[in-house]
Amino acid sequence: MAALAEDSVDGRASNARRLRNALLALFGAGVVVGGGMWLKDQFAAPSAPARKVARIMIMPDRPPPPPPPPKEEKRPEPPKEQKQMKVEQPKPVEAPPQQAEQLKMEGAAGDGPSPFAAGAVTNEYKGGEVATIGGGPVRPNRMQFAFFTSALQRHIQDELARNREVKQINYRVTVKVWLARDGAIRRAELAESTGDDAADAALSAALREMRAFRDAPPADMPQPVRLRITNRMTG
């Protein structure tokens, strides 16, 4: 029994030695490997610095859009030429053919080369064509005078007929009339007396109260305009 106990103790001691030796061998191998690695790092060449990678930007193939065109300033339009409106002159109404009457003149005749050379036209006209010396053509301004004085004579005749006192009087007188450019009667008076003071006063008062004439006289018409006005009572 004692021998068996000793063999058991010796076996255990032997195993312990083997384990210790194995551990020492492993430790030594680790020290050797670690030292070798350290020496290698110490004597190895220094590592090169890390290279910087350059970034390259890839541009698009399309060209950039062109800049916008400059704004054009609007030029002021030239003023439009105003078209002149043609005013048609009213055509005179042709009166029925009557015996030609002459325009009477103020002043004595025979002082000039023709009877019309003395004085101004008195415009005593009652209708029909205006006669001219020598049978020549009628001048346009005399035709205008004739039509205007005919209308003015009717206007004055109508105005006097509105007066109750005047329309009861028999008279045949010449009236002188001054007109404004718009046809307004600026002045009207008797060129001669009727022979009756009461009739003259009534006619003068009625002439002052006349309303304005509706038509303007021709620009070159001589004034005053002399008109023959008559009124005959019947019965």
FIKOLZA-1660 file (N, C-alpha, C; in steps of 0.1 Angstrom, whole numbers, plus 5000, padded with zeros to 4 digits):
% residues 235
   i   px   py   pz ch aa at
   1 5008 4988 5000  A  M  N
   1 5000 5000 5000  A  M CA
   1 5009 5012 5000  A  M  C
   2 5019 5012 5007  A  A  N
   2 5028 5024 5008  A  A CA
   2 5035 5026 4995  A  A  C
   3 5038 5015 4988  A  A  N
   3 5044 5016 4975  A  A CA
   3 5035 5022 4965  A  A  C
   4 5022 5019 4965  A  L  N
   4 5012 5024 4956  A  L CA
   4 5011 5039 4959  A  L  C
   5 5011 5043 4971  A  A  N
   5 5009 5057 4975  A  A CA
   5 5021 5065 4970  A  A  C
   6 5033 5060 4970  A  E  N
   6 5045 5067 4966  A  E CA
   6 5044 5069 4950  A  E  C
   7 5040 5058 4944  A  D  N
   7 5039 5059 4929  A  D CA
   7 5029 5069 4925  A  D  C
   8 5018 5070 4933  A  S  N
   8 5008 5080 4929  A  S CA
   8 5013 5094 4931  A  S  C
   9 5021 5097 4941  A  V  N
   9 5027 5110 4944  A  V CA
   9 5037 5114 4933  A  V  C
  10 5045 5104 4930  A  D  N
  10 5055 5107 4919  A  D CA
  10 5048 5110 4906  A  D  C
  11 5038 5103 4903  A  G  N
  11 5031 5106 4890  A  G CA
  11 5025 5120 4890  A  G  C
  12 5020 5124 4901  A  R  N
  12 5014 5137 4901  A  R CA
  12 5025 5148 4900  A  R  C
  13 5036 5146 4906  A  A  N
  13 5047 5155 4905  A  A CA
  13 5053 5156 4891  A  A  C
  14 5053 5144 4885  A  S  N
  14 5058 5144 4871  A  S CA
  14 5049 5152 4862  A  S  C
  15 5036 5150 4864  A  N  N
  15 5026 5157 4855  A  N CA
  15 5027 5172 4857  A  N  C
  16 5029 5176 4870  A  A  N
  16 5030 5191 4873  A  A CA
  16 5042 5197 4866  A  A  C
  17 5054 5189 4866  A  R  N
  17 5066 5194 4860  A  R CA
  17 5063 5196 4845  A  R  C
  18 5057 5186 4839  A  R  N
  18 5054 5187 4825  A  R CA
  18 5046 5199 4821  A  R  C
  19 5035 5201 4829  A  L  N
  19 5027 5213 4826  A  L CA
  19 5034 5226 4828  A  L  C
  20 5043 5226 4838  A  R  N
  20 5051 5239 4840  A  R CA
  20 5060 5241 4829  A  R  C
  21 5066 5231 4824  A  N  N
  21 5076 5232 4813  A  N CA
  21 5069 5236 4800  A  N  C
  22 5057 5231 4798  A  A  N
  22 5049 5235 4786  A  A CA
  22 5045 5249 4787  A  A  C
  23 5041 5254 4799  A  L  N
  23 5037 5268 4800  A  L CA
  23 5049 5277 4798  A  L  C
  24 5061 5273 4803  A  L  N
  24 5073 5281 4802  A  L CA
  24 5077 5282 4787  A  L  C
  25 5075 5270 4780  A  A  N
  25 5079 5270 4766  A  A CA
  25 5070 5279 4758  A  A  C
  26 5057 5279 4761  A  L  N
  26 5047 5288 4754  A  L CA
  26 5050 5303 4757  A  L  C
  27 5054 5306 4769  A  F  N
  27 5057 5320 4773  A  F CA
  27 5069 5324 4766  A  F  C
  28 5079 5315 4766  A  G  N
  28 5092 5319 4759  A  G CA
  28 5089 5321 4744  A  G  C
  29 5081 5312 4738  A  A  N
  29 5079 5314 4724  A  A CA
  29 5071 5327 4721  A  A  C
  30 5062 5331 4730  A  G  N
  30 5055 5344 4729  A  G CA
  30 5064 5356 4730  A  G  C
  31 5074 5354 4739  A  V  N
  31 5083 5366 4741  A  V CA
  31 5092 5367 4729  A  V  C
  32 5096 5356 4723  A  V  N
  32 5105 5356 4711  A  V CA
  32 5097 5362 4699  A  V  C
  33 5085 5358 4698  A  V  N
  33 5077 5363 4686  A  V CA
  33 5074 5378 4688  A  V  C
  34 5071 5382 4700  A  G  N
  34 5068 5396 4703  A  G CA
  34 5080 5405 4701  A  G  C
  35 5092 5400 4705  A  G  N
  35 5104 5407 4704  A  G CA
  35 5108 5408 4689  A  G  C
  36 5106 5397 4682  A  G  N
  36 5109 5398 4667  A  G CA
  36 5100 5408 4660  A  G  C
  37 5088 5409 4664  A  M  N
  37 5079 5418 4657  A  M CA
  37 5083 5433 4661  A  M  C
  38 5087 5435 4673  A  W  N
  38 5091 5448 4677  A  W CA
  38 5103 5453 4670  A  W  C
  39 5113 5443 4669  A  L  N
  39 5125 5447 4662  A  L CA
  39 5123 5449 4647  A  L  C
  40 5114 5442 4641  A  K  N
  40 5110 5444 4627  A  K CA
  40 5104 5458 4625  A  K  C
  41 5096 5462 4634  A  D  N
  41 5090 5476 4633  A  D CA
  41 5100 5487 4635  A  D  C
  42 5110 5484 4643  A  Q  N
  42 5120 5494 4646  A  Q CA
  42 5129 5496 4634  A  Q  C
  43 5133 5486 4628  A  F  N
  43 5143 5487 4617  A  F CA
  43 5137 5487 4603  A  F  C
  44 5124 5487 4603  A  A  N
  44 5117 5487 4590  A  A CA
  44 5118 5502 4584  A  A  C
  45 5117 5504 4570  A  A  N
  45 5118 5517 4564  A  A CA
  45 5105 5525 4568  A  A  C
  46 5107 5539 4569  A  P  N
  46 5095 5546 4573  A  P CA
  46 5085 5546 4561  A  P  C
  47 5072 5545 4565  A  S  N
  47 5062 5544 4555  A  S CA
  47 5060 5557 4548  A  S  C
  48 5057 5557 4535  A  A  N
  48 5054 5569 4527  A  A CA
  48 5041 5575 4532  A  A  C
  49 5041 5589 4531  A  P  N
  49 5028 5595 4535  A  P CA
  49 5017 5592 4525  A  P  C
  50 5005 5592 4530  A  A  N
  50 4994 5588 4522  A  A CA
  50 4991 5598 4511  A  A  C
  51 4989 5594 4499  A  R  N
  51 4986 5602 4488  A  R CA
  51 4972 5608 4489  A  R  C
  52 4972 5621 4485  A  K  N
  52 4959 5628 4484  A  K CA
  52 4953 5626 4471  A  K  C
  53 4941 5621 4471  A  V  N
  53 4934 5619 4458  A  V CA
  53 4927 5632 4454  A  V  C
  54 4931 5636 4441  A  A  N
  54 4925 5648 4436  A  A CA
  54 4911 5646 4430  A  A  C
  55 4902 5654 4434  A  R  N
  55 4888 5652 4429  A  R CA
  55 4886 5660 4416  A  R  C
  56 4882 5653 4406  A  I  N
  56 4880 5659 4393  A  I CA
  56 4865 5660 4391  A  I  C
  57 4860 5673 4388  A  M  N
  57 4846 5675 4385  A  M CA
  57 4844 5674 4371  A  M  C
  58 4834 5666 4367  A  I  N
  58 4831 5663 4353  A  I CA
  58 4820 5674 4349  A  I  C
  59 4824 5682 4340  A  M  N
  59 4814 5693 4335  A  M CA
  59 4805 5687 4325  A  M  C
  60 4793 5692 4324  A  P  N
  60 4783 5687 4315  A  P CA
  60 4787 5690 4300  A  P  C
  61 4783 5682 4291  A  D  N
  61 4786 5684 4277  A  D CA
  61 4779 5696 4271  A  D  C
  62 4767 5700 4276  A  R  N
  62 4759 5711 4271  A  R CA
  62 4765 5724 4274  A  R  C
  63 4766 5734 4265  A  P  N
  63 4771 5747 4268  A  P CA
  63 4761 5755 4276  A  P  C
  64 4766 5765 4283  A  P  N
  64 4757 5773 4291  A  P CA
  64 4747 5780 4282  A  P  C
  65 4735 5783 4287  A  P  N
  65 4725 5791 4279  A  P CA
  65 4730 5805 4276  A  P  C
  66 4727 5810 4264  A  P  N
  66 4732 5824 4261  A  P CA
  66 4725 5834 4270  A  P  C
  67 4731 5845 4272  A  P  N
  67 4724 5856 4281  A  P CA
  67 4712 5861 4273  A  P  C
  68 4702 5866 4281  A  P  N
  68 4690 5871 4274  A  P CA
  68 4693 5884 4266  A  P  C
  69 4686 5886 4255  A  P  N
  69 4689 5898 4247  A  P CA
  69 4685 5910 4254  A  P  C
  70 4692 5921 4252  A  P  N
  70 4688 5934 4259  A  P CA
  70 4674 5938 4254  A  P  C
  71 4667 5944 4264  A  K  N
  71 4654 5949 4261  A  K CA
  71 4654 5961 4252  A  K  C
  72 4646 5961 4241  A  E  N
  72 4645 5972 4232  A  E CA
  72 4636 5983 4237  A  E  C
  73 4641 5995 4237  A  E  N
  73 4633 6006 4242  A  E CA
  73 4623 6010 4231  A  E  C
  74 4611 6012 4235  A  K  N
  74 4601 6015 4225  A  K CA
  74 4603 6030 4221  A  K  C
  75 4604 6031 4208  A  R  N
  75 4605 6045 4203  A  R CA
  75 4592 6051 4202  A  R  C
  76 4591 6064 4205  A  P  N
  76 4578 6071 4204  A  P CA
  76 4573 6071 4189  A  P  C
  77 4561 6068 4188  A  E  N
  77 4555 6068 4174  A  E CA
  77 4554 6083 4169  A  E  C
  78 4557 6084 4156  A  P  N
  78 4556 6098 4151  A  P CA
  78 4541 6102 4151  A  P  C
  79 4539 6115 4153  A  P  N
  79 4525 6119 4154  A  P CA
  79 4518 6117 4140  A  P  C
  80 4506 6112 4141  A  K  N
  80 4498 6110 4129  A  K CA
  80 4493 6123 4123  A  K  C
  81 4495 6124 4111  A  E  N
  81 4490 6136 4104  A  E CA
  81 4475 6136 4104  A  E  C
  82 4470 6147 4108  A  Q  N
  82 4455 6149 4109  A  Q CA
  82 4450 6151 4095  A  Q  C
  83 4441 6143 4092  A  K  N
  83 4435 6144 4078  A  K CA
  83 4425 6155 4078  A  K  C
  84 4426 6163 4068  A  Q  N
  84 4417 6175 4067  A  Q CA
  84 4404 6170 4062  A  Q  C
  85 4394 6173 4069  A  M  N
  85 4380 6169 4065  A  M CA
  85 4375 6180 4055  A  M  C
  86 4371 6174 4044  A  K  N
  86 4365 6183 4034  A  K CA
  86 4351 6186 4037  A  K  C
  87 4348 6198 4039  A  V  N
  87 4334 6202 4042  A  V CA
  87 4327 6206 4028  A  V  C
  88 4317 6198 4025  A  E  N
  88 4310 6201 4013  A  E CA
  88 4301 6213 4014  A  E  C
  89 4303 6222 4005  A  Q  N
  89 4295 6234 4005  A  Q CA
  89 4280 6231 4001  A  Q  C
  90 4270 6235 4008  A  P  N
  90 4257 6232 4004  A  P CA
  90 4254 6238 3990  A  P  C
  91 4247 6230 3982  A  K  N
  91 4244 6235 3969  A  K CA
  91 4232 6244 3969  A  K  C
  92 4233 6255 3963  A  P  N
  92 4221 6265 3964  A  P CA
  92 4209 6259 3956  A  P  C
  93 4198 6261 3961  A  V  N
  93 4186 6257 3955  A  V CA
  93 4183 6266 3943  A  V  C
  94 4181 6260 3931  A  E  N
  94 4178 6268 3920  A  E CA
  94 4164 6274 3920  A  E  C
  95 4163 6286 3919  A  A  N
  95 4150 6293 3919  A  A CA
  95 4144 6292 3905  A  A  C
  96 4131 6293 3904  A  P  N
  96 4125 6292 3890  A  P CA
  96 4129 6304 3882  A  P  C
  97 4131 6302 3869  A  P  N
  97 4136 6314 3861  A  P CA
  97 4127 6326 3861  A  P  C
  98 4133 6337 3865  A  Q  N
  98 4125 6349 3865  A  Q CA
  98 4133 6360 3857  A  Q  C
  99 4127 6371 3856  A  Q  N
  99 4134 6382 3849  A  Q CA
  99 4146 6387 3857  A  Q  C
 100 4157 6388 3851  A  A  N
 100 4170 6391 3858  A  A CA
 100 4169 6405 3864  A  A  C
 101 4175 6406 3876  A  E  N
 101 4175 6419 3883  A  E CA
 101 4190 6422 3885  A  E  C
 102 4192 6435 3886  A  Q  N
 102 4206 6440 3888  A  Q CA
 102 4208 6443 3902  A  Q  C
 103 4220 6441 3907  A  L  N
 103 4223 6445 3920  A  L CA
 103 4225 6460 3920  A  L  C
 104 4218 6467 3929  A  K  N
 104 4219 6482 3929  A  K CA
 104 4232 6486 3937  A  K  C
 105 4237 6498 3934  A  M  N
 105 4249 6503 3940  A  M CA
 105 4246 6515 3948  A  M  C
 106 4255 6518 3958  A  E  N
 106 4254 6530 3966  A  E CA
 106 4264 6540 3959  A  E  C
 107 4260 6553 3958  A  G  N
 107 4268 6563 3952  A  G CA
 107 4264 6566 3938  A  G  C
 108 4270 6576 3932  A  A  N
 108 4267 6580 3919  A  A CA
 108 4274 6571 3909  A  A  C
 109 4267 6567 3898  A  A  N
 109 4272 6558 3888  A  A CA
 109 4280 6567 3878  A  A  C
 110 4289 6560 3871  A  G  N
 110 4296 6567 3860  A  G CA
 110 4310 6572 3864  A  G  C
 111 4314 6571 3877  A  D  N
 111 4327 6576 3881  A  D CA
 111 4338 6566 3877  A  D  C
 112 4335 6554 3875  A  G  N
 112 4346 6544 3871  A  G CA
 112 4344 6539 3858  A  G  C
 113 4352 6528 3854  A  P  N
 113 4351 6522 3841  A  P CA
 113 4338 6515 3838  A  P  C
 114 4330 6512 3849  A  S  N
 114 4318 6505 3847  A  S CA
 114 4308 6510 3857  A  S  C
 115 4295 6508 3855  A  P  N
 115 4285 6512 3866  A  P CA
 115 4288 6506 3879  A  P  C
 116 4295 6494 3880  A  F  N
 116 4298 6488 3893  A  F CA
 116 4310 6494 3900  A  F  C
 117 4317 6503 3894  A  A  N
 117 4329 6509 3900  A  A CA
 117 4326 6519 3910  A  A  C
 118 4313 6524 3911  A  A  N
 118 4310 6534 3920  A  A CA
 118 4302 6528 3932  A  A  C
 119 4307 6530 3944  A  G  N
 119 4300 6526 3956  A  G CA
 119 4300 6511 3959  A  G  C
 120 4293 6507 3969  A  A  N
 120 4292 6493 3973  A  A CA
 120 4279 6487 3969  A  A  C
 121 4279 6474 3968  A  V  N
 121 4266 6467 3964  A  V CA
 121 4256 6469 3975  A  V  C
 122 4244 6472 3971  A  T  N
 122 4233 6474 3981  A  T CA
 122 4225 6462 3983  A  T  C
 123 4228 6451 3975  A  N  N
 123 4222 6438 3978  A  N CA
 123 4207 6438 3977  A  N  C
 124 4200 6447 3970  A  E  N
 124 4186 6446 3969  A  E CA
 124 4183 6436 3958  A  E  C
 125 4178 6424 3963  A  Y  N
 125 4176 6412 3954  A  Y CA
 125 4164 6405 3959  A  Y  C
 126 4155 6402 3949  A  K  N
 126 4142 6395 3952  A  K CA
 126 4141 6382 3945  A  K  C
 127 4151 6376 3940  A  G  N
 127 4150 6363 3933  A  G CA
 127 4154 6364 3919  A  G  C
 128 4156 6352 3913  A  G  N
 128 4160 6352 3899  A  G CA
 128 4175 6353 3898  A  G  C
 129 4180 6352 3885  A  E  N
 129 4194 6353 3883  A  E CA
 129 4199 6367 3884  A  E  C
 130 4212 6369 3887  A  V  N
 130 4218 6382 3889  A  V CA
 130 4224 6386 3875  A  V  C
 131 4220 6397 3870  A  A  N
 131 4225 6401 3857  A  A CA
 131 4239 6407 3858  A  A  C
 132 4247 6405 3848  A  T  N
 132 4260 6411 3848  A  T CA
 132 4262 6420 3836  A  T  C
 133 4272 6429 3837  A  I  N
 133 4274 6438 3825  A  I CA
 133 4280 6430 3814  A  I  C
 134 4275 6431 3802  A  G  N
 134 4281 6425 3790  A  G CA
 134 4276 6410 3789  A  G  C
 135 4268 6405 3797  A  G  N
 135 4263 6392 3796  A  G CA
 135 4273 6381 3800  A  G  C
 136 4284 6384 3807  A  G  N
 136 4294 6375 3811  A  G CA
 136 4290 6366 3822  A  G  C
 137 4298 6356 3826  A  P  N
 137 4294 6347 3837  A  P CA
 137 4293 6354 3850  A  P  C
 138 4284 6348 3859  A  V  N
 138 4282 6354 3872  A  V CA
 138 4293 6351 3882  A  V  C
 139 4298 6360 3889  A  R  N
 139 4309 6358 3898  A  R CA
 139 4303 6350 3910  A  R  C
 140 4311 6340 3916  A  P  N
 140 4306 6332 3927  A  P CA
 140 4302 6341 3939  A  P  C
 141 4310 6351 3943  A  N  N
 141 4307 6359 3955  A  N CA
 141 4294 6367 3953  A  N  C
 142 4291 6371 3941  A  R  N
 142 4279 6378 3939  A  R CA
 142 4267 6369 3940  A  R  C
 143 4269 6356 3936  A  M  N
 143 4258 6347 3938  A  M CA
 143 4256 6344 3952  A  M  C
 144 4266 6343 3960  A  Q  N
 144 4265 6341 3975  A  Q CA
 144 4258 6353 3981  A  Q  C
 145 4262 6365 3977  A  F  N
 145 4255 6377 3982  A  F CA
 145 4240 6377 3979  A  F  C
 146 4237 6373 3967  A  A  N
 146 4222 6373 3963  A  A CA
 146 4214 6363 3971  A  A  C
 147 4219 6351 3973  A  F  N
 147 4212 6341 3981  A  F CA
 147 4211 6345 3995  A  F  C
 148 4222 6351 4001  A  F  N
 148 4222 6355 4015  A  F CA
 148 4212 6366 4017  A  F  C
 149 4212 6376 4008  A  T  N
 149 4203 6388 4010  A  T CA
 149 4189 6384 4008  A  T  C
 150 4186 6374 3999  A  S  N
 150 4173 6370 3998  A  S CA
 150 4167 6363 4010  A  S  C
 151 4176 6355 4017  A  A  N
 151 4172 6349 4029  A  A CA
 151 4170 6359 4040  A  A  C
 152 4179 6369 4041  A  L  N
 152 4179 6379 4051  A  L CA
 152 4166 6388 4049  A  L  C
 153 4163 6390 4037  A  Q  N
 153 4151 6398 4034  A  Q CA
 153 4138 6391 4039  A  Q  C
 154 4137 6378 4037  A  R  N
 154 4126 6370 4042  A  R CA
 154 4125 6370 4057  A  R  C
 155 4137 6369 4063  A  H  N
 155 4138 6369 4078  A  H CA
 155 4132 6383 4084  A  H  C
 156 4137 6394 4078  A  I  N
 156 4132 6407 4083  A  I CA
 156 4117 6409 4080  A  I  C
 157 4113 6404 4069  A  Q  N
 157 4099 6406 4065  A  Q CA
 157 4090 6398 4075  A  Q  C
 158 4095 6386 4079  A  D  N
 158 4087 6377 4089  A  D CA
 158 4088 6384 4103  A  D  C
 159 4099 6389 4106  A  E  N
 159 4100 6396 4120  A  E CA
 159 4091 6408 4121  A  E  C
 160 4090 6416 4110  A  L  N
 160 4081 6428 4111  A  L CA
 160 4067 6423 4110  A  L  C
 161 4064 6412 4104  A  A  N
 161 4050 6407 4104  A  A CA
 161 4045 6402 4117  A  A  C
 162 4054 6399 4126  A  R  N
 162 4051 6395 4140  A  R CA
 162 4046 6406 4148  A  R  C
 163 4050 6419 4145  A  N  N
 163 4046 6430 4152  A  N CA
 163 4032 6435 4149  A  N  C
 164 4023 6436 4159  A  R  N
 164 4009 6439 4156  A  R CA
 164 4007 6453 4151  A  R  C
 165 4015 6462 4155  A  E  N
 165 4014 6476 4151  A  E CA
 165 4019 6478 4137  A  E  C
 166 4031 6471 4134  A  V  N
 166 4037 6473 4121  A  V CA
 166 4029 6467 4110  A  V  C
 167 4023 6455 4112  A  K  N
 167 4016 6448 4102  A  K CA
 167 4003 6455 4098  A  K  C
 168 3999 6465 4105  A  Q  N
 168 3987 6473 4102  A  Q CA
 168 3990 6485 4093  A  Q  C
 169 4003 6486 4089  A  I  N
 169 4008 6498 4082  A  I CA
 169 4012 6495 4068  A  I  C
 170 4008 6503 4059  A  N  N
 170 4012 6502 4045  A  N CA
 170 4025 6510 4043  A  N  C
 171 4036 6503 4039  A  Y  N
 171 4049 6509 4037  A  Y CA
 171 4057 6503 4026  A  Y  C
 172 4066 6510 4021  A  R  N
 172 4076 6505 4012  A  R CA
 172 4089 6514 4015  A  R  C
 173 4098 6507 4022  A  V  N
 173 4110 6514 4026  A  V CA
 173 4123 6506 4023  A  V  C
 174 4134 6513 4024  A  T  N
 174 4147 6506 4023  A  T CA
 174 4153 6505 4037  A  T  C
 175 4158 6494 4041  A  V  N
 175 4164 6491 4054  A  V CA
 175 4178 6488 4053  A  V  C
 176 4187 6495 4061  A  K  N
 176 4201 6492 4062  A  K CA
 176 4204 6483 4074  A  K  C
 177 4211 6472 4071  A  V  N
 177 4214 6462 4082  A  V CA
 177 4229 6459 4083  A  V  C
 178 4234 6459 4095  A  W  N
 178 4248 6455 4098  A  W CA
 178 4248 6442 4106  A  W  C
 179 4256 6433 4101  A  L  N
 179 4256 6419 4107  A  L CA
 179 4269 6416 4113  A  L  C
 180 4269 6407 4124  A  A  N
 180 4281 6402 4129  A  A CA
 180 4285 6389 4121  A  A  C
 181 4296 6384 4125  A  R  N
 181 4301 6372 4117  A  R CA
 181 4292 6360 4119  A  R  C
 182 4286 6359 4130  A  D  N
 182 4277 6347 4133  A  D CA
 182 4263 6349 4128  A  D  C
 183 4260 6360 4122  A  G  N
 183 4247 6363 4116  A  G CA
 183 4238 6371 4126  A  G  C
 184 4243 6375 4137  A  A  N
 184 4236 6383 4146  A  A CA
 184 4234 6397 4140  A  A  C
 185 4222 6403 4142  A  I  N
 185 4220 6416 4136  A  I CA
 185 4225 6427 4147  A  I  C
 186 4236 6433 4143  A  R  N
 186 4241 6443 4152  A  R CA
 186 4234 6457 4152  A  R  C
 187 4228 6460 4140  A  R  N
 187 4222 6473 4138  A  R CA
 187 4213 6472 4126  A  R  C
 188 4201 6478 4127  A  A  N
 188 4192 6479 4116  A  A CA
 188 4184 6492 4117  A  A  C
 189 4183 6499 4106  A  E  N
 189 4177 6512 4106  A  E CA
 189 4171 6515 4093  A  E  C
 190 4161 6525 4092  A  L  N
 190 4155 6529 4080  A  L CA
 190 4165 6538 4072  A  L  C
 191 4166 6535 4059  A  A  N
 191 4175 6543 4051  A  A CA
 191 4167 6555 4045  A  A  C
 192 4154 6555 4047  A  E  N
 192 4146 6566 4042  A  E CA
 192 4133 6566 4050  A  E  C
 193 4126 6577 4049  A  S  N
 193 4113 6579 4057  A  S CA
 193 4102 6574 4049  A  S  C
 194 4092 6569 4056  A  T  N
 194 4079 6565 4049  A  T CA
 194 4070 6577 4046  A  T  C
 195 4074 6588 4052  A  G  N
 195 4065 6600 4051  A  G CA
 195 4055 6601 4063  A  G  C
 196 4055 6591 4072  A  D  N
 196 4047 6591 4084  A  D CA
 196 4056 6589 4096  A  D  C
 197 4056 6599 4105  A  D  N
 197 4065 6598 4116  A  D CA
 197 4061 6587 4125  A  D  C
 198 4048 6584 4127  A  A  N
 198 4043 6573 4135  A  A CA
 198 4048 6559 4129  A  A  C
 199 4046 6558 4116  A  A  N
 199 4051 6546 4109  A  A CA
 199 4066 6544 4110  A  A  C
 200 4073 6555 4109  A  D  N
 200 4088 6554 4110  A  D CA
 200 4092 6550 4124  A  D  C
 201 4085 6555 4135  A  A  N
 201 4088 6551 4148  A  A CA
 201 4085 6536 4151  A  A  C
 202 4074 6532 4146  A  A  N
 202 4070 6518 4148  A  A CA
 202 4079 6508 4141  A  A  C
 203 4083 6512 4128  A  L  N
 203 4093 6503 4121  A  L CA
 203 4106 6503 4128  A  L  C
 204 4111 6515 4132  A  S  N
 204 4124 6515 4139  A  S CA
 204 4124 6507 4152  A  S  C
 205 4113 6507 4160  A  A  N
 205 4113 6499 4172  A  A CA
 205 4112 6484 4168  A  A  C
 206 4105 6481 4158  A  A  N
 206 4104 6467 4154  A  A CA
 206 4117 6461 4149  A  A  C
 207 4125 6470 4142  A  L  N
 207 4138 6465 4137  A  L CA
 207 4148 6463 4148  A  L  C
 208 4147 6471 4159  A  R  N
 208 4156 6469 4171  A  R CA
 208 4152 6456 4178  A  R  C
 209 4140 6451 4177  A  E  N
 209 4136 6439 4185  A  E CA
 209 4137 6426 4177  A  E  C
 210 4143 6427 4165  A  M  N
 210 4143 6415 4157  A  M CA
 210 4153 6404 4163  A  M  C
 211 4150 6392 4161  A  R  N
 211 4158 6381 4165  A  R CA
 211 4170 6379 4156  A  R  C
 212 4180 6372 4161  A  A  N
 212 4193 6370 4153  A  A CA
 212 4190 6361 4140  A  A  C
 213 4197 6364 4130  A  F  N
 213 4196 6357 4118  A  F CA
 213 4204 6343 4119  A  F  C
 214 4199 6333 4113  A  R  N
 214 4204 6319 4115  A  R CA
 214 4217 6317 4108  A  R  C
 215 4219 6324 4097  A  D  N
 215 4231 6322 4088  A  D CA
 215 4241 6333 4089  A  D  C
 216 4254 6329 4088  A  A  N
 216 4265 6339 4088  A  A CA
 216 4267 6345 4074  A  A  C
 217 4270 6357 4073  A  P  N
 217 4271 6364 4060  A  P CA
 217 4285 6359 4054  A  P  C
 218 4286 6360 4040  A  P  N
 218 4299 6358 4034  A  P CA
 218 4310 6367 4040  A  P  C
 219 4322 6362 4040  A  A  N
 219 4333 6369 4046  A  A CA
 219 4336 6383 4040  A  A  C
 220 4335 6383 4027  A  D  N
 220 4338 6395 4019  A  D CA
 220 4326 6403 4015  A  D  C
 221 4314 6401 4022  A  M  N
 221 4302 6408 4018  A  M CA
 221 4303 6422 4023  A  M  C
 222 4300 6432 4015  A  P  N
 222 4300 6446 4019  A  P CA
 222 4288 6449 4028  A  P  C
 223 4291 6458 4038  A  Q  N
 223 4280 6462 4047  A  Q CA
 223 4280 6478 4048  A  Q  C
 224 4268 6484 4051  A  P  N
 224 4256 6477 4055  A  P CA
 224 4249 6471 4042  A  P  C
 225 4240 6461 4045  A  V  N
 225 4232 6455 4035  A  V CA
 225 4219 6463 4034  A  V  C
 226 4216 6467 4022  A  R  N
 226 4204 6475 4019  A  R CA
 226 4193 6466 4013  A  R  C
 227 4181 6466 4020  A  L  N
 227 4170 6457 4016  A  L CA
 227 4158 6465 4014  A  L  C
 228 4150 6462 4004  A  R  N
 228 4137 6468 4002  A  R CA
 228 4126 6460 4008  A  R  C
 229 4119 6466 4018  A  I  N
 229 4108 6459 4026  A  I CA
 229 4095 6466 4023  A  I  C
 230 4085 6458 4020  A  T  N
 230 4072 6464 4016  A  T CA
 230 4061 6456 4024  A  T  C
 231 4050 6463 4026  A  N  N
 231 4038 6457 4032  A  N CA
 231 4026 6465 4027  A  N  C
 232 4016 6457 4021  A  R  N
 232 4004 6463 4016  A  R CA
 232 3992 6457 4023  A  R  C
 233 3984 6465 4028  A  M  N
 233 3971 6461 4035  A  M CA
 233 3961 6459 4024  A  M  C
 234 3954 6448 4024  A  T  N
 234 3943 6445 4015  A  T CA
 234 3929 6448 4021  A  T  C
 235 3920 6452 4013  A  G  N
 235 3906 6454 4018  A  G CA
 235 3903 6468 4020  A  G  C
% end
